[in-house]
């Protein structure tokens, strides 16, 4: 008899949210579900359906500022459409939760237990299910401030928003046309591939330099023969402690025509060198690599110092007994242990370097060179994205580039991490 009633109550909740809970005399919970259902129906009846329709059309009536005619704002309609889809997903999740809750209550009755009261379930949320209560607000915050802007950016990549097509002009969906422009159009394609190749080279070189530079300093300061280790470690830490943009502006001044380096060069009777000039290219790139190393190596050094301090010295003693030299010990013991411990950090370094906006923006920002569309030969994809979208209103192309960056970084990061010892050989160094 109990199972038969349970099925009826599940069907009742499937028809009307909260009805099953009310039949089980869980009135507070049932009323809350009813309010969610009523609120969802009212929202979609009065504005939600229009928002979803606007999401697909992005507006049909163009505004006219001269006559004062009010039209559709495509970007607002896109944002409202995204929010409406999120609300719909939340409403569906509540609907599923409502049915699942009635089924769980029926299972409790089948075991001879009574249904939980609203206060008892509230106590569970503050005790056994406390993680749900703690994570609810942070998850909502992440959705609002992180996920929604990312979703908006992804959708913008599939529209013609940008250039002369901005509100009050109507924006339209264009599918993959923006990506085709990046790959084929003479205006964008040469610049895209030149910057992409340099971006990969920059990310690999800077990551390798920073990682092994920090590891070398850590190994050097880890030697027992080094005196005053705290004193020597303070210099790289000071470079790490100073805000990055201040360091970058200082280096820009140092390498400028009126900076101290050129003053010393001219004092020796030579002509001033345009380290960051229009035709500097590789000189400016190398300076960028060195400045980035100055900023990033201290953090790797601090990390490596802590890891090296926890290494088992008996491994090195056994290696020395077997006749292994210092280089062999480094290659066979130290480096594998460091890579095992720091692979996630190394991936993070690569990602950060790939998207390192500040280095060349502060050192050489604002240069547009011949052969590049709104970019220079030191710009990374993130810099070009900024030039296109913020300075020149190519929002659709900028969004397409950001999506390309996301796909590249995701594929490389996940592939490297899944194949790394940190993931595949977790128990090796335990």
C-alpha positions as a Markdown table, in Angstrom:
| # | Residue | x | y | z |
|---|---|---|---|---|
| 1 | Unk | 0.0 | 0.0 | 0.0 |
| 2 | Unk | 2.8 | 2.4 | 0.9 |
| 3 | Unk | 4.6 | 1.8 | -2.4 |
| 4 | Unk | 1.4 | 2.5 | -4.3 |
| 5 | Unk | 0.9 | 5.8 | -2.5 |
| 6 | Unk | 4.6 | 6.7 | -3.1 |
| 7 | Unk | 4.2 | 6.3 | -6.9 |
| 8 | Unk | 1.1 | 8.5 | -6.8 |
| 9 | Unk | 2.9 | 11.2 | -4.8 |
| 10 | Unk | 5.8 | 11.1 | -7.3 |
| 11 | Unk | 3.3 | 11.6 | -10.2 |
| 12 | Unk | 1.7 | 14.4 | -8.2 |
| 13 | Unk | 5.0 | 16.2 | -7.8 |
| 14 | Unk | 5.8 | 15.6 | -11.5 |
| 15 | Unk | 2.6 | 17.4 | -12.4 |
| 16 | Unk | 2.8 | 20.2 | -9.7 |
| 17 | Unk | 6.0 | 21.0 | -7.9 |
| 18 | Unk | 5.7 | 20.6 | -4.2 |
| 19 | Unk | 2.4 | 18.6 | -4.3 |
| 20 | Unk | 4.0 | 15.4 | -3.3 |
| 21 | Unk | 5.7 | 17.0 | -0.3 |
| 22 | Unk | 2.3 | 18.5 | 0.8 |
| 23 | Unk | 0.7 | 15.1 | 0.5 |
| 24 | Unk | 3.5 | 13.8 | 2.8 |
| 25 | Unk | 2.6 | 16.7 | 5.2 |
| 26 | Unk | 5.9 | 18.4 | 4.5 |
| 27 | Unk | 4.1 | 21.7 | 4.1 |
| 28 | Unk | 7.0 | 24.2 | 4.3 |
| 29 | Unk | 9.1 | 22.4 | 1.7 |
| 30 | Unk | 6.0 | 21.9 | -0.5 |
| 31 | Unk | 5.1 | 25.6 | -0.4 |
| 32 | Unk | 8.6 | 26.6 | -1.3 |
| 33 | Unk | 8.6 | 24.3 | -4.3 |
| 34 | Unk | 5.1 | 25.7 | -5.3 |
| 35 | Unk | 6.5 | 29.2 | -5.1 |
| 36 | Unk | 9.5 | 28.3 | -7.3 |
| 37 | Unk | 7.1 | 26.8 | -9.8 |
| 38 | Unk | 4.8 | 29.8 | -9.7 |
| 39 | Unk | 7.7 | 32.2 | -10.0 |
| 40 | Unk | 9.1 | 30.4 | -13.0 |
| 41 | Unk | 5.8 | 30.3 | -14.8 |
| 42 | Unk | 5.2 | 34.0 | -14.1 |
| 43 | Unk | 8.7 | 35.0 | -15.2 |
| 44 | Unk | 8.5 | 33.1 | -18.5 |
| 45 | Unk | 4.9 | 34.2 | -19.2 |
| 46 | Unk | 5.7 | 37.9 | -18.7 |
| 47 | Unk | 9.3 | 38.3 | -19.9 |
| 48 | Unk | 11.2 | 35.0 | -20.1 |
| 49 | Unk | 9.8 | 33.8 | -23.5 |
| 50 | Unk | 10.5 | 37.3 | -25.0 |
| 51 | Unk | 14.1 | 37.1 | -23.7 |
| 52 | Unk | 14.6 | 33.6 | -25.3 |
| 53 | Unk | 13.1 | 34.9 | -28.5 |
| 54 | Unk | 15.4 | 37.9 | -28.4 |
| 55 | Unk | 18.3 | 35.6 | -27.8 |
| 56 | Unk | 17.7 | 34.0 | -31.2 |
| 57 | Unk | 16.8 | 37.1 | -33.2 |
| 58 | Unk | 19.0 | 39.7 | -31.4 |
| 59 | Unk | 16.4 | 42.3 | -32.2 |
| 60 | Unk | 14.2 | 43.2 | -35.2 |
| 61 | Unk | 13.5 | 46.9 | -34.7 |
| 62 | Unk | 16.4 | 49.3 | -35.2 |
| 63 | Unk | 16.6 | 52.4 | -33.0 |
| 64 | Unk | 16.8 | 55.8 | -34.7 |
| 65 | Unk | 18.6 | 58.5 | -32.5 |
| 66 | Unk | 17.6 | 61.3 | -34.8 |
| 67 | Unk | 13.8 | 60.7 | -34.6 |
| 68 | Unk | 14.0 | 59.3 | -31.0 |
| 69 | Unk | 12.5 | 56.0 | -32.1 |
| 70 | Unk | 13.3 | 53.3 | -29.5 |
| 71 | Unk | 14.5 | 50.0 | -31.0 |
| 72 | Unk | 16.1 | 46.8 | -29.8 |
| 73 | Unk | 19.5 | 46.7 | -28.1 |
| 74 | Unk | 21.0 | 43.4 | -29.4 |
| 75 | Unk | 23.7 | 43.2 | -26.7 |
| 76 | Unk | 21.2 | 43.6 | -23.9 |
| 77 | Unk | 18.9 | 41.1 | -25.5 |
| 78 | Unk | 21.8 | 38.6 | -25.7 |
| 79 | Unk | 22.7 | 39.1 | -22.0 |
| 80 | Unk | 19.1 | 38.8 | -21.0 |
| 81 | Unk | 18.8 | 35.7 | -23.1 |
| 82 | Unk | 21.8 | 34.1 | -21.4 |
| 83 | Unk | 20.4 | 34.9 | -18.0 |
| 84 | Unk | 17.0 | 33.5 | -19.0 |
| 85 | Unk | 18.6 | 30.2 | -20.1 |
| 86 | Unk | 20.4 | 30.0 | -16.7 |
| 87 | Unk | 17.1 | 30.6 | -14.9 |
| 88 | Unk | 15.5 | 27.9 | -17.0 |
| 89 | Unk | 18.3 | 25.4 | -16.1 |
| 90 | Unk | 17.9 | 26.4 | -12.4 |
| 91 | Unk | 14.1 | 25.9 | -12.7 |
| 92 | Unk | 14.6 | 22.4 | -14.3 |
| 93 | Unk | 17.1 | 21.5 | -11.5 |
| 94 | Unk | 14.5 | 22.4 | -8.9 |
| 95 | Unk | 11.9 | 20.4 | -10.7 |
| 96 | Unk | 14.2 | 17.4 | -10.7 |
| 97 | Unk | 15.1 | 18.0 | -7.1 |
| 98 | Unk | 11.4 | 18.1 | -6.2 |
| 99 | Unk | 10.7 | 14.6 | -7.8 |
| 100 | Unk | 13.9 | 13.2 | -6.2 |
| 101 | Unk | 12.9 | 14.5 | -2.8 |
| 102 | Unk | 9.5 | 12.8 | -3.0 |
| 103 | Unk | 11.1 | 9.5 | -4.0 |
| 104 | Unk | 13.6 | 9.7 | -1.1 |
| 105 | Unk | 10.7 | 10.3 | 1.3 |
| 106 | Unk | 8.9 | 7.3 | -0.1 |
| 107 | Unk | 12.0 | 5.2 | 0.5 |
| 108 | Unk | 12.2 | 6.4 | 4.1 |
| 109 | Unk | 8.6 | 5.3 | 4.7 |
| 110 | Unk | 9.2 | 1.9 | 3.1 |
| 111 | Unk | 12.0 | 1.4 | 5.6 |
| 112 | Unk | 9.7 | 2.2 | 8.4 |
| 113 | Unk | 11.1 | 5.7 | 9.0 |
| 114 | Unk | 9.1 | 8.9 | 9.2 |
| 115 | Unk | 9.5 | 11.9 | 6.8 |
| 116 | Unk | 12.0 | 14.5 | 7.9 |
| 117 | Unk | 10.5 | 17.8 | 9.0 |
| 118 | Unk | 11.7 | 21.1 | 7.5 |
| 119 | Unk | 13.7 | 22.0 | 10.6 |
| 120 | Unk | 15.4 | 18.6 | 10.6 |
| 121 | Unk | 16.5 | 19.0 | 7.0 |
| 122 | Unk | 17.7 | 22.5 | 7.8 |
| 123 | Unk | 19.8 | 21.1 | 10.6 |
| 124 | Unk | 21.3 | 18.6 | 8.2 |
| 125 | Unk | 22.3 | 21.4 | 5.9 |
| 126 | Unk | 24.2 | 22.9 | 8.9 |
| 127 | Unk | 25.7 | 19.6 | 10.0 |
| 128 | Unk | 26.0 | 16.6 | 7.7 |
| 129 | Unk | 25.5 | 18.5 | 4.5 |
| 130 | Unk | 27.3 | 21.6 | 5.7 |
| 131 | Unk | 29.4 | 21.6 | 2.5 |
| 132 | Unk | 26.3 | 22.5 | 0.5 |
| 133 | Unk | 25.5 | 25.5 | 2.7 |
| 134 | Unk | 29.1 | 26.7 | 2.6 |
| 135 | Unk | 29.6 | 26.3 | -1.2 |
| 136 | Unk | 26.2 | 27.6 | -2.3 |
| 137 | Unk | 27.1 | 31.4 | -2.2 |
| 138 | Unk | 30.6 | 31.0 | -3.7 |
| 139 | Unk | 29.2 | 28.8 | -6.6 |
| 140 | Unk | 26.5 | 31.5 | -7.3 |
| 141 | Unk | 29.2 | 34.2 | -7.2 |
| 142 | Unk | 31.4 | 32.2 | -9.6 |
| 143 | Unk | 28.5 | 31.7 | -12.0 |
| 144 | Unk | 27.6 | 35.4 | -12.0 |
| 145 | Unk | 31.0 | 37.0 | -12.1 |
| 146 | Unk | 33.0 | 34.3 | -14.0 |
| 147 | Unk | 30.9 | 31.9 | -16.0 |
| 148 | Unk | 28.3 | 34.3 | -17.4 |
| 149 | Unk | 30.9 | 36.7 | -18.8 |
| 150 | Unk | 32.7 | 33.7 | -20.4 |
| 151 | Unk | 29.5 | 32.5 | -21.9 |
| 152 | Unk | 28.8 | 36.0 | -23.2 |
| 153 | Unk | 32.3 | 36.2 | -24.7 |
| 154 | Unk | 31.8 | 32.8 | -26.4 |
| 155 | Unk | 28.5 | 33.9 | -28.0 |
| 156 | Unk | 29.9 | 37.3 | -29.1 |
| 157 | Unk | 32.5 | 35.3 | -31.2 |
| 158 | Unk | 29.6 | 34.0 | -33.3 |
| 159 | Unk | 28.1 | 37.4 | -34.0 |
| 160 | Unk | 29.0 | 40.4 | -36.2 |
| 161 | Unk | 29.3 | 42.7 | -33.2 |
| 162 | Unk | 32.1 | 45.2 | -33.7 |
| 163 | Unk | 33.3 | 47.9 | -36.0 |
| 164 | Unk | 30.4 | 49.9 | -37.3 |
| 165 | Unk | 27.9 | 47.2 | -36.2 |
| 166 | Unk | 27.3 | 48.3 | -32.6 |
| 167 | Unk | 24.0 | 49.4 | -30.9 |
| 168 | Unk | 21.8 | 51.1 | -32.1 |
| 169 | Unk | 22.7 | 49.0 | -35.1 |
| 170 | Unk | 21.3 | 45.5 | -34.9 |
| 171 | Unk | 23.7 | 42.7 | -34.3 |
| 172 | Unk | 23.2 | 39.3 | -36.0 |
| 173 | Unk | 24.5 | 35.8 | -35.7 |
| 174 | Unk | 27.1 | 34.9 | -38.3 |
| 175 | Unk | 28.2 | 31.4 | -37.2 |
| 176 | Unk | 31.8 | 30.6 | -37.8 |
| 177 | Unk | 32.5 | 33.6 | -40.2 |
| 178 | Unk | 34.7 | 35.3 | -37.6 |
| 179 | Unk | 37.0 | 32.3 | -37.4 |
| 180 | Unk | 37.1 | 32.0 | -41.2 |
| 181 | Unk | 38.2 | 35.6 | -41.3 |
| 182 | Unk | 41.0 | 34.9 | -38.8 |
| 183 | Unk | 42.2 | 32.0 | -40.9 |
| 184 | Unk | 41.6 | 33.3 | -44.5 |
| 185 | Unk | 41.0 | 37.0 | -44.7 |
| 186 | Unk | 44.1 | 39.0 | -45.8 |
| 187 | Unk | 43.3 | 41.6 | -43.2 |
| 188 | Unk | 43.6 | 39.3 | -40.2 |
| 189 | Unk | 45.1 | 35.9 | -41.3 |
| 190 | Unk | 48.8 | 37.0 | -41.8 |
| 191 | Unk | 48.9 | 38.8 | -38.5 |
| 192 | Unk | 47.1 | 36.0 | -36.7 |
| 193 | Unk | 49.6 | 33.3 | -37.8 |
| 194 | Unk | 52.7 | 35.5 | -37.2 |
| 195 | Unk | 51.5 | 36.4 | -33.7 |
| 196 | Unk | 50.4 | 32.8 | -32.9 |
| 197 | Unk | 53.9 | 31.4 | -33.9 |
| 198 | Unk | 55.6 | 34.0 | -31.8 |
| 199 | Unk | 53.2 | 33.4 | -28.9 |
| 200 | Unk | 54.1 | 29.7 | -28.8 |
| 201 | Unk | 57.8 | 30.4 | -29.0 |
| 202 | Unk | 57.5 | 33.0 | -26.2 |
| 203 | Unk | 55.4 | 30.8 | -23.9 |
| 204 | Unk | 57.9 | 27.8 | -24.3 |
| 205 | Unk | 61.1 | 29.9 | -23.9 |
| 206 | Unk | 59.9 | 32.0 | -21.0 |
| 207 | Unk | 58.5 | 29.0 | -19.2 |
| 208 | Unk | 61.8 | 27.0 | -19.6 |
| 209 | Unk | 63.9 | 30.1 | -18.6 |
| 210 | Unk | 61.8 | 30.9 | -15.5 |
| 211 | Unk | 61.6 | 27.3 | -14.3 |
| 212 | Unk | 65.2 | 26.3 | -14.7 |
| 213 | Unk | 66.4 | 29.7 | -13.6 |
| 214 | Unk | 64.4 | 29.4 | -10.4 |
| 215 | Unk | 65.6 | 25.8 | -9.9 |
| 216 | Unk | 69.2 | 26.7 | -10.5 |
| 217 | Unk | 69.0 | 29.5 | -7.8 |
| 218 | Unk | 67.3 | 27.1 | -5.4 |
| 219 | Unk | 70.0 | 24.4 | -5.9 |
| 220 | Unk | 72.7 | 27.0 | -5.5 |
| 221 | Unk | 71.3 | 28.5 | -2.3 |
| 222 | Unk | 70.6 | 24.9 | -1.0 |
| 223 | Unk | 74.3 | 24.1 | -0.9 |
| 224 | Unk | 75.8 | 23.8 | 2.6 |
| 225 | Unk | 78.8 | 25.8 | 1.6 |
| 226 | Unk | 76.8 | 28.9 | 0.9 |
| 227 | Unk | 76.9 | 31.4 | 3.8 |
| 228 | Unk | 74.2 | 33.9 | 4.6 |
| 229 | Unk | 71.4 | 32.1 | 2.7 |
| 230 | Unk | 68.7 | 34.4 | 4.0 |
| 231 | Unk | 70.6 | 37.4 | 2.8 |
| 232 | Unk | 71.1 | 36.1 | -0.7 |
| 233 | Unk | 67.5 | 34.9 | -1.0 |
| 234 | Unk | 66.2 | 38.4 | -0.1 |
| 235 | Unk | 67.3 | 39.9 | -3.4 |
| 236 | Unk | 65.1 | 37.8 | -5.7 |
| 237 | Unk | 62.3 | 38.0 | -3.2 |
| 238 | Unk | 62.4 | 41.8 | -3.3 |
| 239 | Unk | 62.1 | 41.6 | -7.1 |
| 240 | Unk | 59.1 | 39.4 | -6.6 |
| 241 | Unk | 57.5 | 41.6 | -4.0 |
| 242 | Unk | 57.5 | 44.8 | -6.1 |
| 243 | Unk | 54.3 | 45.1 | -8.2 |
| 244 | Unk | 55.0 | 43.8 | -11.7 |
| 245 | Unk | 53.8 | 46.9 | -13.6 |
| 246 | Unk | 56.2 | 49.1 | -11.6 |
| 247 | Unk | 59.1 | 46.8 | -12.5 |
| 248 | Unk | 58.0 | 46.9 | -16.2 |
| 249 | Unk | 57.8 | 50.7 | -16.3 |
| 250 | Unk | 61.2 | 50.9 | -14.6 |
| 251 | Unk | 62.7 | 48.6 | -17.3 |
| 252 | Unk | 61.0 | 50.6 | -20.1 |
| 253 | Unk | 62.7 | 53.7 | -18.7 |
| 254 | Unk | 66.1 | 51.9 | -18.4 |
| 255 | Unk | 66.0 | 50.8 | -22.0 |
| 256 | Unk | 64.6 | 54.1 | -23.5 |
| 257 | Unk | 66.8 | 56.6 | -25.4 |
| 258 | Unk | 67.1 | 58.8 | -22.3 |
| 259 | Unk | 67.5 | 55.9 | -19.9 |
| 260 | Unk | 70.6 | 55.0 | -17.8 |
| 261 | Unk | 71.8 | 52.3 | -20.2 |
| 262 | Unk | 71.9 | 54.6 | -23.2 |
| 263 | Unk | 73.5 | 57.3 | -21.1 |
| 264 | Unk | 76.3 | 54.9 | -20.3 |
| 265 | Unk | 76.6 | 53.9 | -24.0 |
| 266 | Unk | 76.7 | 57.5 | -25.2 |
| 267 | Unk | 79.2 | 58.4 | -22.4 |
| 268 | Unk | 81.5 | 55.8 | -23.9 |
| 269 | Unk | 81.3 | 57.6 | -27.3 |
| 270 | Unk | 78.8 | 55.3 | -29.0 |
| 271 | Unk | 75.4 | 56.1 | -30.5 |
| 272 | Unk | 72.2 | 55.5 | -28.5 |
| 273 | Unk | 70.6 | 52.1 | -29.1 |
| 274 | Unk | 66.9 | 51.8 | -29.8 |
| 275 | Unk | 66.3 | 48.7 | -27.6 |
| 276 | Unk | 62.5 | 49.0 | -27.9 |
| 277 | Unk | 62.3 | 50.9 | -31.2 |
| 278 | Unk | 60.1 | 50.2 | -34.2 |
| 279 | Unk | 62.8 | 48.0 | -35.9 |
| 280 | Unk | 64.1 | 46.4 | -32.6 |
| 281 | Unk | 62.1 | 43.1 | -33.0 |
| 282 | Unk | 64.4 | 40.4 | -31.6 |
| 283 | Unk | 66.2 | 42.8 | -29.3 |
| 284 | Unk | 62.8 | 43.8 | -27.8 |
| 285 | Unk | 61.7 | 40.2 | -27.6 |
| 286 | Unk | 64.9 | 39.2 | -25.8 |
| 287 | Unk | 64.5 | 42.1 | -23.4 |
| 288 | Unk | 60.9 | 40.9 | -22.8 |
| 289 | Unk | 62.1 | 37.4 | -22.0 |
| 290 | Unk | 64.8 | 38.7 | -19.6 |
| 291 | Unk | 62.4 | 41.1 | -17.8 |
| 292 | Unk | 59.8 | 38.3 | -17.5 |
| 293 | Unk | 62.5 | 36.1 | -16.0 |
| 294 | Unk | 63.4 | 38.8 | -13.5 |
| 295 | Unk | 59.8 | 39.0 | -12.4 |
| 296 | Unk | 59.0 | 35.2 | -12.4 |
| 297 | Unk | 62.1 | 33.4 | -11.3 |
| 298 | Unk | 61.9 | 34.3 | -7.6 |
| 299 | Unk | 58.5 | 32.6 | -7.3 |
| 300 | Unk | 59.9 | 29.4 | -8.8 |
| 301 | Unk | 63.0 | 29.7 | -6.6 |
| 302 | Unk | 60.9 | 29.9 | -3.4 |
| 303 | Unk | 58.8 | 26.9 | -4.5 |
| 304 | Unk | 61.8 | 24.8 | -5.5 |
| 305 | Unk | 63.6 | 25.7 | -2.2 |
| 306 | Unk | 60.7 | 24.2 | -0.2 |
| 307 | Unk | 60.5 | 21.1 | -2.3 |
| 308 | Unk | 64.3 | 20.5 | -2.3 |
| 309 | Unk | 64.3 | 20.8 | 1.5 |
| 310 | Unk | 62.0 | 17.8 | 1.7 |
| 311 | Unk | 64.0 | 15.5 | -0.6 |
| 312 | Unk | 65.4 | 12.3 | 0.9 |
| 313 | Unk | 69.2 | 12.7 | 1.2 |
| 314 | Unk | 69.8 | 9.0 | 1.3 |
| 315 | Unk | 68.9 | 8.9 | -2.4 |
| 316 | Unk | 71.9 | 11.1 | -3.2 |
| 317 | Unk | 74.1 | 9.1 | -0.8 |
| 318 | Unk | 73.2 | 5.9 | -2.6 |
| 319 | Unk | 73.8 | 7.6 | -6.0 |
| 320 | Unk | 77.3 | 8.8 | -4.9 |
| 321 | Unk | 78.2 | 5.3 | -3.7 |
| 322 | Unk | 77.1 | 3.9 | -7.1 |
| 323 | Unk | 79.4 | 6.4 | -8.8 |
| 324 | Unk | 76.9 | 8.9 | -10.1 |
| 325 | Unk | 78.2 | 12.5 | -10.6 |
| 326 | Unk | 76.4 | 15.7 | -9.8 |
| 327 | Unk | 74.9 | 16.0 | -13.3 |
| 328 | Unk | 73.7 | 12.4 | -13.2 |
| 329 | Unk | 72.1 | 13.0 | -9.7 |
| 330 | Unk | 70.4 | 16.1 | -11.0 |
| 331 | Unk | 69.0 | 14.3 | -14.2 |
| 332 | Unk | 68.0 | 11.1 | -12.5 |
| 333 | Unk | 66.9 | 12.2 | -9.0 |
| 334 | Unk | 66.4 | 16.0 | -8.6 |
| 335 | Unk | 64.8 | 16.8 | -11.9 |
| 336 | Unk | 62.2 | 13.9 | -11.9 |
| 337 | Unk | 61.3 | 14.7 | -8.3 |
| 338 | Unk | 60.9 | 18.4 | -9.1 |
| 339 | Unk | 58.8 | 17.7 | -12.2 |
| 340 | Unk | 56.6 | 15.3 | -10.3 |
| 341 | Unk | 56.0 | 17.9 | -7.6 |
| 342 | Unk | 55.6 | 21.0 | -9.8 |
| 343 | Unk | 54.0 | 19.8 | -13.1 |
| 344 | Unk | 50.7 | 21.6 | -12.2 |
| 345 | Unk | 52.7 | 24.8 | -11.4 |
| 346 | Unk | 54.7 | 24.4 | -14.6 |
| 347 | Unk | 51.4 | 24.1 | -16.6 |
| 348 | Unk | 50.2 | 27.2 | -14.8 |
| 349 | Unk | 53.4 | 29.1 | -15.7 |
| 350 | Unk | 53.0 | 28.1 | -19.3 |
| 351 | Unk | 49.4 | 29.3 | -19.3 |
| 352 | Unk | 50.3 | 32.6 | -17.6 |
| 353 | Unk | 53.1 | 33.2 | -20.0 |
| 354 | Unk | 50.9 | 32.4 | -23.0 |
| 355 | Unk | 48.5 | 35.0 | -21.8 |
| 356 | Unk | 51.1 | 37.5 | -20.4 |
| 357 | Unk | 49.4 | 40.8 | -21.3 |
| 358 | Unk | 51.5 | 43.1 | -19.2 |
| 359 | Unk | 55.1 | 42.4 | -20.4 |
| 360 | Unk | 54.9 | 43.9 | -23.9 |
| 361 | Unk | 52.0 | 46.2 | -23.2 |
| 362 | Unk | 54.1 | 48.2 | -20.7 |
| 363 | Unk | 57.4 | 47.7 | -22.5 |
| 364 | Unk | 56.3 | 48.4 | -26.1 |
| 365 | Unk | 52.5 | 48.9 | -26.1 |
| 366 | Unk | 50.7 | 51.1 | -28.7 |
| 367 | Unk | 53.0 | 50.2 | -31.7 |
| 368 | Unk | 51.4 | 49.2 | -35.0 |
| 369 | Unk | 53.9 | 47.9 | -37.5 |
| 370 | Unk | 53.8 | 47.4 | -41.2 |
| 371 | Unk | 52.9 | 43.8 | -42.0 |
| 372 | Unk | 50.7 | 43.5 | -38.9 |
| 373 | Unk | 47.1 | 44.6 | -38.6 |
| 374 | Unk | 46.8 | 46.7 | -35.4 |
| 375 | Unk | 49.7 | 44.9 | -33.8 |
| 376 | Unk | 53.5 | 44.8 | -33.5 |
| 377 | Unk | 56.1 | 42.0 | -33.8 |
| 378 | Unk | 56.3 | 41.6 | -30.0 |
| 379 | Unk | 52.6 | 41.5 | -29.3 |
| 380 | Unk | 51.0 | 38.3 | -28.1 |
| 381 | Unk | 47.5 | 37.1 | -29.0 |
| 382 | Unk | 46.2 | 38.6 | -25.7 |
| 383 | Unk | 47.7 | 42.0 | -26.7 |
| 384 | Unk | 46.3 | 41.8 | -30.2 |
| 385 | Unk | 42.9 | 40.9 | -28.7 |
| 386 | Unk | 43.1 | 44.1 | -26.6 |
| 387 | Unk | 44.1 | 46.3 | -29.6 |
| 388 | Unk | 41.3 | 44.9 | -31.7 |
| 389 | Unk | 38.4 | 45.0 | -29.1 |
| 390 | Unk | 39.2 | 47.8 | -26.7 |
| 391 | Unk | 41.0 | 50.3 | -29.0 |
| 392 | Unk | 39.3 | 49.5 | -32.3 |
| 393 | Unk | 35.9 | 48.0 | -31.6 |
| 394 | Unk | 36.5 | 44.7 | -33.3 |
| 395 | Unk | 34.7 | 42.9 | -30.5 |
| 396 | Unk | 33.7 | 39.9 | -32.6 |
| 397 | Unk | 37.2 | 39.2 | -33.8 |
| 398 | Unk | 38.6 | 39.8 | -30.3 |
| 399 | Unk | 36.1 | 37.3 | -28.8 |
| 400 | Unk | 37.1 | 34.8 | -31.5 |
| 401 | Unk | 40.7 | 35.1 | -30.6 |
| 402 | Unk | 40.0 | 34.7 | -26.9 |
| 403 | Unk | 38.1 | 31.5 | -27.7 |
| 404 | Unk | 41.0 | 30.2 | -29.8 |
| 405 | Unk | 43.4 | 31.0 | -26.9 |
| 406 | Unk | 41.1 | 29.1 | -24.5 |
| 407 | Unk | 41.0 | 26.1 | -26.8 |
| 408 | Unk | 44.8 | 26.0 | -27.3 |
| 409 | Unk | 45.5 | 26.4 | -23.6 |
| 410 | Unk | 42.9 | 23.8 | -22.6 |
| 411 | Unk | 44.2 | 21.2 | -25.0 |
| 412 | Unk | 47.8 | 21.7 | -24.2 |
| 413 | Unk | 47.3 | 21.9 | -20.4 |
| 414 | Unk | 45.1 | 18.8 | -20.2 |
| 415 | Unk | 47.3 | 16.8 | -22.5 |
| 416 | Unk | 50.5 | 17.6 | -20.7 |
| 417 | Unk | 48.9 | 17.0 | -17.2 |
| 418 | Unk | 47.3 | 13.7 | -18.1 |
| 419 | Unk | 50.6 | 12.4 | -19.5 |
| 420 | Unk | 52.7 | 13.7 | -16.6 |
| 421 | Unk | 54.1 | 11.6 | -13.7 |
| 422 | Unk | 52.0 | 13.8 | -11.3 |
| 423 | Unk | 48.9 | 12.3 | -12.8 |
| 424 | Unk | 50.0 | 8.8 | -13.9 |
| 425 | Unk | 52.5 | 7.9 | -11.2 |
| 426 | Unk | 51.0 | 9.5 | -8.1 |
| 427 | Unk | 52.6 | 7.0 | -5.7 |
| 428 | Unk | 56.2 | 7.1 | -7.2 |
| 429 | Unk | 57.7 | 9.5 | -4.6 |
| 430 | Unk | 55.6 | 8.6 | -1.6 |
